[in-house]
């Protein structure tokens, strides 16, 4: 169903914003006054992609189009979206659900926030397309509780769409039914994990569930459920508008399309930037964010749960792709780049990371409850008090190594992996602290540098 006649040449993928074919896509209306209203959205072609899907394509054709685009989930895991949609079981009379994970509680991540605040109808349109593809009539947005402005904008946008006949029993004048509920979270990081999110939606404690069964087989209330990220849904709008070949012409072989990258820490212009996948960290950090304010020694490539990398040319020039980061021993994650200034003590920085995950652990699994939440923070406290030994460093490394892959959900890994990487790249700072009883770098405030 793709209109490939006007699509860019697929053999020449866009990997830089300097390419004349590149354009801002998902963020084109962010920051514009009134862009959150239905009138604005429709005046700029809004809901035409949904109309095309519902009137010109079958559900399976929509799924095939998304598969052909090679869109991978933008929530962090990077699983192929079209493949995920195809996991839904055959229609058997049961209610089917689409859930959008808008919890966005990963430190360093804030890309979804501005779509929900400034362009909520873009998300709603993507959800209509997704519901049609998996033949669901009900959808839910699970939004981070702290996103009050985004929540209000989404509620207003859903109301506008319902009143205009865009949501409800006859979407856009067709016989398709789709309705959306916006549900606020309660400030728990663990509810960004999809099975804990499902428990929270059901009014239960936000603990992760054992998989299998997977959500497609037994999701919210035991019903077939597909869970996608906000920018996965907004990407679908543009794939249906311009065709799979257009989307697949950008990026690299394993990572197609554009992605929203966030950059924070001591840089000149922190914020969110939309780039084709495959652009380098150097392009993001220096060309767009203006470079670090002062010297830097490393960066988290995809949020605080991803292993940090040292400030070396070989890593700054890495393409920002799923496979590229995996080969480098890290992860693309949410694309939340956090720059670490040289004068920030790495032990204190990692203690800050560890405290976050210790506080956010639900306590269900013994390795996470006892290791991540209890002993690891205490070991960091001992080090920073000047009482640590070389044996403590070996014990800490052994602890995080043994914690990985032993819990119900990835939270324990999210804490263990950055700690492991900090020992790999910055062990000299740990040893200096042990040997001298004080940090190698005395500035402990993240922003002092």
VEXPAMI-504188 format. One line per 2 residues: number of its first residue (from 1); for each residue x, y, z of C-alpha. Coordinates in steps of 0.25 Angstrom, whole numbers. Layout:
NUM = X Y Z  ...
***
This chain:
1 = 0 0 0  12 9 0
3 = 13 21 -9  28 18 -13
5 = 28 27 -25  33 40 -17
7 = 40 32 -6  55 35 -5
9 = 65 25 -10  65 14 0
11 = 79 10 -4  84 23 1
13 = 79 24 16  79 38 23
15 = 89 37 35  91 52 37
17 = 83 65 39  92 71 28
19 = 86 62 18  77 71 9
21 = 66 60 10  65 61 25
23 = 54 68 32  48 69 46
25 = 36 60 46  30 56 60
27 = 34 70 66  30 79 55
29 = 18 85 63  25 85 77
31 = 26 98 83  16 105 74
33 = 5 112 81  -9 105 80
35 = -3 92 74  -10 84 84
37 = -24 87 79  -32 79 69
39 = -34 91 60  -19 93 58
41 = -16 78 56  -26 76 46
43 = -22 89 38  -8 82 37
45 = -13 69 31  -17 63 44
47 = -24 49 44  -23 47 29
49 = -13 36 32  -24 29 41
51 = -34 32 30  -25 25 20
53 = -23 13 29  -38 11 32
55 = -43 13 18  -33 8 9
57 = -25 -3 16  -29 -16 24
59 = -23 -18 38  -13 -28 33
61 = -9 -18 22  -6 -8 33
63 = 3 -18 40  10 -21 27
65 = 13 -7 25  19 -5 39
67 = 27 -17 37  32 -12 24
69 = 36 1 30  45 -7 40
71 = 40 2 51  46 -3 65
73 = 39 1 78  44 14 83
75 = 42 11 98  56 5 100
77 = 56 -9 96  55 -7 81
79 = 46 -19 78  40 -18 63
81 = 27 -12 65  20 -19 53
83 = 24 -32 58  19 -29 72
85 = 6 -25 67  5 -39 59
87 = 7 -46 73  -8 -43 76
89 = -16 -56 75  -27 -58 65
91 = -40 -50 68  -48 -59 77
93 = -59 -50 83  -51 -45 95
95 = -48 -30 97  -34 -26 91
97 = -26 -15 97  -16 -5 93
99 = -8 2 104  2 13 102
101 = 13 14 112  15 28 115
103 = 21 27 128  35 32 124
105 = 41 31 137  55 27 132
107 = 65 38 137  70 46 125
109 = 57 43 117  47 54 114
111 = 44 53 99  30 48 101
113 = 26 59 110  26 70 99
115 = 18 62 89  7 60 100
117 = 7 74 104  8 81 90
119 = 3 71 80  -6 61 87
121 = -14 58 75  -2 52 68
123 = -2 42 79  -17 39 78
125 = -16 37 63  -5 27 64
127 = -14 20 74  -26 19 65
129 = -17 13 54  -11 3 65
131 = -24 -1 70  -29 -3 56
133 = -17 -12 53  -19 -21 65
135 = -34 -20 64  -36 -14 78
137 = -47 -4 81  -41 0 95
139 = -28 7 97  -22 13 110
141 = -11 23 112  -3 21 125
143 = 4 34 127  14 38 138
145 = 7 44 150  16 56 150
147 = 13 60 136  1 68 140
149 = 1 78 128  2 66 119
151 = -9 59 125  -18 71 124
153 = -15 73 110  -18 58 107
155 = -31 58 114  -35 71 106
157 = -30 65 93  -38 52 95
159 = -51 60 98  -49 68 86
161 = -47 56 77  -59 49 83
163 = -68 61 81  -63 62 67
165 = -66 47 63  -51 44 63
167 = -53 34 75  -65 26 78
169 = -73 16 71  -72 21 57
171 = -58 27 56  -56 37 44
173 = -70 32 39  -66 17 38
175 = -71 5 45  -58 5 53
177 = -60 7 68  -48 12 77
179 = -49 19 90  -37 24 99
181 = -36 25 114  -24 34 120
183 = -19 28 133  -9 35 142
185 = 2 27 149  6 29 164
187 = 20 32 162  26 19 162
189 = 38 16 153  35 1 153
191 = 22 4 146  30 7 133
193 = 32 -8 132  20 -13 124
195 = 15 -24 133  16 -15 146
197 = 9 -5 138  -2 -15 135
199 = -4 -18 150  -5 -3 153
201 = -16 -1 142  -23 -12 149
203 = -22 -5 163  -12 -15 168
205 = 2 -12 174  12 -9 163
207 = 20 -22 163  25 -28 151
209 = 19 -41 146  26 -54 142
211 = 26 -56 127  21 -64 120
213 = 9 -62 118  12 -49 110
215 = 3 -38 109  -2 -42 95
217 = -7 -55 101  -11 -50 115
219 = -10 -35 118  -19 -25 125
221 = -30 -33 132  -25 -45 125
223 = -29 -40 111  -20 -39 99
225 = -12 -26 100  -1 -19 92
227 = 7 -9 99  15 2 91
229 = 23 15 94  18 29 91
231 = 28 31 80  25 17 74
233 = 11 22 72  14 35 66
235 = 24 29 57  13 20 51
237 = 5 33 47  16 37 38
239 = 19 23 32  4 22 28
241 = 5 37 23  17 35 14
243 = 20 20 13  29 10 18
245 = 39 12 8  41 27 12
247 = 43 23 27  52 11 23
249 = 61 21 15  66 28 27
251 = 75 22 37  84 9 36
253 = 81 -5 33  77 -9 47
255 = 71 4 52  62 11 42
257 = 55 25 42  56 37 52
259 = 57 36 67  56 47 78
261 = 69 48 85  70 55 99
263 = 82 62 104  85 67 118
265 = 96 70 127  106 82 126
267 = 104 84 111  101 98 104
269 = 88 94 99  81 83 106
271 = 68 78 101  61 69 91
273 = 66 67 76  60 59 65
275 = 71 52 57  71 40 47
277 = 76 27 54  90 25 51
279 = 95 40 54  107 40 63
281 = 107 44 78  117 55 73
283 = 107 61 64  96 61 75
285 = 106 66 86  114 77 78
287 = 106 81 66  92 82 73
289 = 95 83 88  107 92 86
291 = 117 83 93  120 81 108
293 = 122 93 117  136 90 121
295 = 143 76 120  135 63 120
297 = 139 49 124  128 41 119
299 = 113 40 116  101 31 118
301 = 96 28 104  82 24 107
303 = 77 28 121  83 25 134
305 = 80 10 133  90 9 121
307 = 105 6 123  113 19 122
309 = 124 21 112  137 29 113
311 = 139 42 106  147 36 94
313 = 146 39 79  143 24 77
315 = 130 25 85  127 40 81
317 = 127 35 67  118 23 69
319 = 105 23 61  93 24 71
321 = 87 11 67  82 -2 75
323 = 92 -11 69  104 -1 69
325 = 102 2 84  101 -13 87
327 = 114 -16 80  121 -5 89
329 = 116 -11 102  104 -2 104
331 = 90 1 100  83 12 92
333 = 71 11 102  62 23 101
335 = 73 31 95  74 40 107
337 = 89 44 107  94 49 120
339 = 108 56 119  117 54 131
341 = 127 66 134  141 62 137
343 = 141 69 151  129 60 155
345 = 134 49 164  129 36 158
347 = 127 29 171  118 40 176
349 = 111 40 162  108 25 163
351 = 104 25 177  93 35 172
353 = 89 25 161  89 14 171
355 = 80 21 181  70 24 171
357 = 68 10 167  69 5 181
359 = 57 15 184  49 10 172
361 = 51 -5 174  37 -11 177
363 = 44 -21 186  38 -34 180
365 = 51 -41 176  62 -45 186
367 = 74 -40 178  68 -27 176
369 = 62 -25 190  75 -29 197
371 = 86 -26 187  81 -14 179
373 = 73 -7 190  81 -11 203
375 = 95 -15 201  100 -7 189
377 = 96 6 195  103 3 208
379 = 115 -1 201  115 13 193
381 = 113 20 207  125 13 213
383 = 134 17 201  129 31 201
385 = 132 32 216  146 28 213
387 = 145 14 220  146 5 207
389 = 156 -5 204  161 -12 191
391 = 153 -24 195  140 -16 196
393 = 142 -12 181  144 -27 177
395 = 131 -30 185  123 -19 179
397 = 127 -24 165  123 -38 169
399 = 110 -33 174  105 -26 162
401 = 111 -37 153  103 -48 161
403 = 90 -39 161  89 -37 146
405 = 78 -46 140  73 -52 153
407 = 61 -43 155  46 -43 150
409 = 48 -30 142  60 -22 137
411 = 61 -12 149  72 -20 156
413 = 80 -20 142  77 -5 141
415 = 85 -2 153  95 -13 152
417 = 100 -10 137  104 5 140
419 = 111 1 152  119 -10 145
421 = 122 0 134  127 10 144
423 = 137 0 149  141 -4 135
425 = 144 10 131  147 18 143
427 = 152 8 153  164 18 156
429 = 154 27 163  149 16 172
431 = 163 12 175  168 26 178
433 = 156 28 188  160 15 195
435 = 175 19 196  174 33 200
437 = 160 34 207  155 45 198
439 = 150 46 184  159 48 172
441 = 150 60 168  145 68 180
443 = 133 74 173  121 65 177
445 = 110 74 171  106 69 157
447 = 105 83 152  117 90 158
449 = 126 86 147
***
